Amino acid sequence: MARHAGASGVVFASRVGEGGELHPPGLVVATRLRGGAACPQDIGWRLSGQKGSLAEGVVAARHFNEVQISGDLVIKTAATSVLRGEMFFYSRMPARAASADIADLFPRLLSSSDDKDKEGRPHSTSRNGTPPVLSAPPNRRRPAREAVAARAGNVSSMTLQRVSGVTFSHLVTRLHSSEGDPASLLPEAEVDLGANYLPKLRKRYSTHESLYTRYSTHESLYTSLCPTAPQMHAKICSELELYMASRRFRHARARVIHGDPVFSNVLLTDAPSVFLLDMRGEVGSTLTLQGDMLYDLSKVYQSLLGYDFIILNQPLNERDAEILEELRGEFAAFVAAEYADEGVEMHDVVKLTASHYFGIVPLHQNQSHRLAYLETCKALLSSLPP
């Protein structure tokens, strides 16, 4: 079942090892990125100071984020509204907390512009159990970019451990079994588990309705393959309304969810070890590690439908499609086995994944990517029971 993936990955210096090639179990999730490729804004992070081709093994990013790599450090800078959830996530994983049982899955937070008077407070553990501090490492001054961010009220920055690896697979089960952070644990009634579903989708569609309409009536083969965007939107809203009204959320077991575990947010290092990136840490406007387990499952399914092929402009040949189909079968069996006690049903995962594909259209600039997302959404909606 193995396929080959060329050198690549995402920020945090994701790259292959000495052999130059990786054999992941079935899914090509990375490819060598060349200068001028159409996908950089679609992945997630921009490298400051880069001109021409990107450094090998690094994928650039969306327009609202910036990343600076300095030696073994990675400095992420963005509007506070963008980073607040991820910063909260890191801050709730001190070595002494129950959530330390999953701290090794994430890069270490070394410092942040939100530290203020919290210098020295441990936020996560190193692999040998030693808690890092929020001040910069010995003999190293805090990066100038982070210092500037600290003085700006609407900009935040984090300095993180640089991790070498390649984007790879899914590990949500361990997250969903974590005890989380007792200090920030909220009763289910205080967490609006539907906030990241229907309200978010309706707002995005309302804001970008003309864009959706343009692509649903584009003069290409696509127009004969897919219903119009308004029809798709209405169908998704109907499915989400039913999901929410029936309270199909699964929250009790999940004291921790990632929030966006697509394969491009998972690294397998040369060690080997695994790191998860770009956690959400927020449901609606509530900062929390909690959430709907099905949100994570549906984001994994998003990758199993070829999302990573789309964003990396990787051709999906016949054998790749067969492998993805096999993996989706394995994933459905995995969900049935691991989440049976919670009553998780695969058709719920499918409808949530359809909403993700529909909702990400305005977030990406590449026209072919947008059309691919809408086609995938259409296929998912047509597979749902009437």
N, C-alpha and C positions, 0 to 999 in steps of 0.2 A: 504493500500500500504506500510505500514511501515515495515521495517526490523530491526533486532537488530544488533548493532555493539559492539564488546567487547572493553575493555579499550585499547586505543592506541592514535595514531595521528602522528604528525611530531614534529620536533624540535620546540623550543619555548614552551616546556613543554606542548604540546597538550595532553590533557587527559580528561576523562569523569568526571562528578561531583560526588557528594556523593552517588548517587544511583548506580553507577558502570556500568550502561548501558545507551546507547543513542538510540533514535528511530528517525533516519533521514527519510526524505520522500522518501523512496524507495531504496536507494543505500547504500550498505555496502561499506564504503570507508576506514575502518580501522579495525585492528585486534590486539590482544595482541601479541607483538613481543617477541619471545623467543630467548635466546642465541643460536647462530649458525644458525639462519635463513638465507636463501639465499638472502633475499631482501635488506639488508642494503645499499649496494653500489648502488642500483637501485633507491633509494628514493631521496637523495640529500645532506645530511649532516652527517659528522662524529663527534662524541663527543670525545674530547681529554681526555685522562686519564681514559677512561672506560676500564675495564677488565671484561671478562666473559659476563654475561647477561647485557643488557642495563637496565637503570632505567625504571620502568614501565611507559608506556605512551610516550616513546621517540623512534623515529625511526632514525637509523643512516643513513650514507650518502655516496655520491660519493667520489672517491679517491682524487679529486682536491679541495675539500672544507674541512673546519674544523670548528667545533662549540664547544665553551666552555660555560657551564652554571654555573653561579656564583650567588647564591641567586635569586634575581629577575631580573638579567641581563643575556643577551645572547650575547656572543662575536663571531661574524662570521669572519673568517680569510680565505683568499684565495689570489691567484695571482691577482694583480691589474687588469689584463685583464679580469678576471672572475667577479670581483665585481664592476667594473667601471660603468656599466649601472645601477645597483641597487643603488649604492651610488648617482649617478646623479639623479635618480628618487626621492630619499629621499630629496636631496638638493633643489629640485624645488617645495617643498610643505611647504614653510614657512607660518606661521599663517596669515600673512597679504596678501597673494596672493589669487587669485581667486581659485586656486587649493585646498585651505583649505576646500572647500566643500566636499572633499573626504578624507581629512587627517585622519579622525577617522576610516577609513577602514584599516589602516596599523599600525604596531607596531611603537612606538615612537623611533626615532633615538636619543640616548643620547649623543653619541660622535663618532668620527671616526678618523682613522689615517690620513685622508685627511683634518682635521680641519685646521692645521697650524695656521694662524692668524685669524681664524674665530670663536674663542671661544666666546660663548655667543649668536651666531646667531641662531635664532629659525628655526628649520627645519620642525616641524609639531606641531600639537596641541594635548593636552591631551583631555580627554573626557569632561572636564569641560571648555575647551577653553583656558586654560593656556598654553602658549608656553613653551616647555622645552628648555634648553640650551644645547649646544654641549659639554660643560664640564661635567665631571662626577657628579653624584648627591652629595648633601651635605654629608660631613663626609666620603666620599668614594673616594679613589684614583683611577685613571684610571687603568684598569686591565693591568697587566704586559704584557700579550700577545699582547694587542693593542699597548702598548708603543713600544714594539719591532717591531711590524709591521710598526709603524710610521717612524722608522729609516731605514727600508728596502725599497729600491727604487722600487722593483718589487712585494712587498706584501702589501696588504691593509687589514684593519680590521674595523669592525663597532661594537659598543656596542648598543644593542637594548633593549627595554622593553621586558621582558619575559611575554608571553601571555599564559594563560591557556585556553584550548579548545579542540575541536576535528575537524578533517578535515570534510568539509561539503559544498556541493552544489555550486551554481554559482550565482554571482551577477554582471555580466558584464554590464548590462544595465545602472546602475548608473554611472559606469566609463565612458561609451560612451556618457553620457549626460553632463559630466563635461566640464566647460569652460577651464580647464587645467591651464597652466602657461603662461600668455601672453608674459612674457619676453623671453621665449624660443620657442615660437610658430614659426614654419617655414612654408613658402609657400609650397603647395603640390609639386611644381616642384623641390623643394630642398630636398625632402624626397624620397629616392629610395624605394618605397613601395614593390618592388619585391625582394629586397636584401636578405630577410630571406627565400625566397622560392627556386627558381631554382638554383641560384649560390651556395647557401649553400648545397643543396641536391647533386648537381653534384660533388662538392668538397669532400663531405663526402663519396660518393660512390666510387669516384676515389681513395681516400686514403685507403678505406677498401674493395676494390672489392673482394679480395681473401676471406675475411670473409663472405661476402654476398654469394659468389659462393659456399663456403663450406656448408653453411646452406641451400642453395636452392637445393643441391644434397645429403643432409644427408640421410643415409639409414634408413628411418623410414616411417611410414604411411604418414608423412608430404609430402614426395616427390610426392605422388599420389594425393595430395589435392591442390597443389599450383603450378603455373607456375614458371619458373626459375627466379632468381633475376634479371638477365639482361633484361628479358622481362618486368618484373614489373617496373624496373627503366625506361625503354624506354616509357612505358605507362604513368607513372607519369610525366616524362619530357614533353611528348606531351600535357598532360592536363594542366600543369603549363605554358607551352609556350602559349597555347591558352588563359589561364586566364590572363596572363600578356599582351599579344598582344591586347586582347579585353578590357584591362584596367577595369577589373572587381573589382578592389580594391574599398573599401568604406572608404574614408578618411575624407571627409568634416565635418561630424558630430563628428567623433572621434578625439577630441583633446587630449584624453587620452585613451590608451589601456594598459592592464596589460602585455600581452606578453606571459603568460604561466598559465592561470587560470584553470589548471587541479584541480580536487577536493582535491588532497593532498596539494595544496597551498592555501587552504581556511580553516579558522578556525571559528567555532562557539563556543563562550565561554559560561561559566556558567551564565553570566550576565542576559540575553544573548546579545552578540554583535558579530560582524563579523570582522575578520581581513584577509587581503590578503597578501600573502608572495611571495618572490622571483620574483619581477617584472623584466621585461627585461630592459626597459629604453634605448633601442638601436635598431636602424634599420640599418643593415649593420654595418658600423663604425660610424654612426651618432648618437650622444647622443640626445635623444628626448623622450618625453612622447607620441608622436603621433604614428600612425601606421594604419594598415588595420584592420578594425573592424572584418572582417571575420577570421583573425588570432585568435583572442580571441574566437570567436564562434566555430571555428574548434577545439580548445583545450578543450573547454567544451564538445564537441561531442566526443572527444577522451576518456574522462572519462565515458561518457554514453555508450560507447562500451565495457566497462569492464577493462579499463586500470588499475584502482586501485585494482581490483581483481588480476590482473596479478602481479603487483609489490609487493603486500602484500601476495602472495601465498594463496589467499582466493579461495576455490573451488567455481565455478560458477554452482550452482545447477539449476534445471529446473525452480523453482519459481523465483530465482534471475534473470535468463535470461528473464523470462516473464516480470518482473518488469522493467528491463533495456529497454526492447522493448517498454513498455508503456511510460517510461520516454522519449525515443527518439521521440515517437509520440507527446508527450507534448512539447518537445523542438522544433520540426519542426513547430508546431502550434504557439509557442511563437515567433520564428524567423519570421514567416509569418506576425504576428500581429505587432510586435515591430519594425521590420526593413523593412516594406513594402515600406515606403517612399524612402528608399535608394536602392530599387530594389535588395535586397539580395535574392539569390536563394539557396535553400538547396543543390542542386547538387554541387554548388561551395564549400560549407562547407564540403561536403563529400570528394571531391577530395583533398582538403587541409588536411583533417584529414588522408587520405590515405598516403599523403606525410610525415606527422608527424610519423606515425607508421613505415614507411619504413626507415626514417632517424634516428630514435632513436636506431636502432639495434646495432650499434657499441658503443653506450654510456652505454650499460648494459652488465654485465658480465655473467648473468645467461642464460644458453643455452635454457632452456624451455621458458624463457621470450622472448628471441630473436625469437624463432619459433612462439610463440603466436603473436608477433607483425607482423611478415610476413604473418601469416594466416589471421589476421584481415585486413591487407592491401589488401591482395588478394580478400577478400570478398567485401571490399569497392570498389575496382576497377571493379569488376564484376557487381556491382550494378549501375554503371554509364551508362547513355544512350550512345549508339554507335555513 
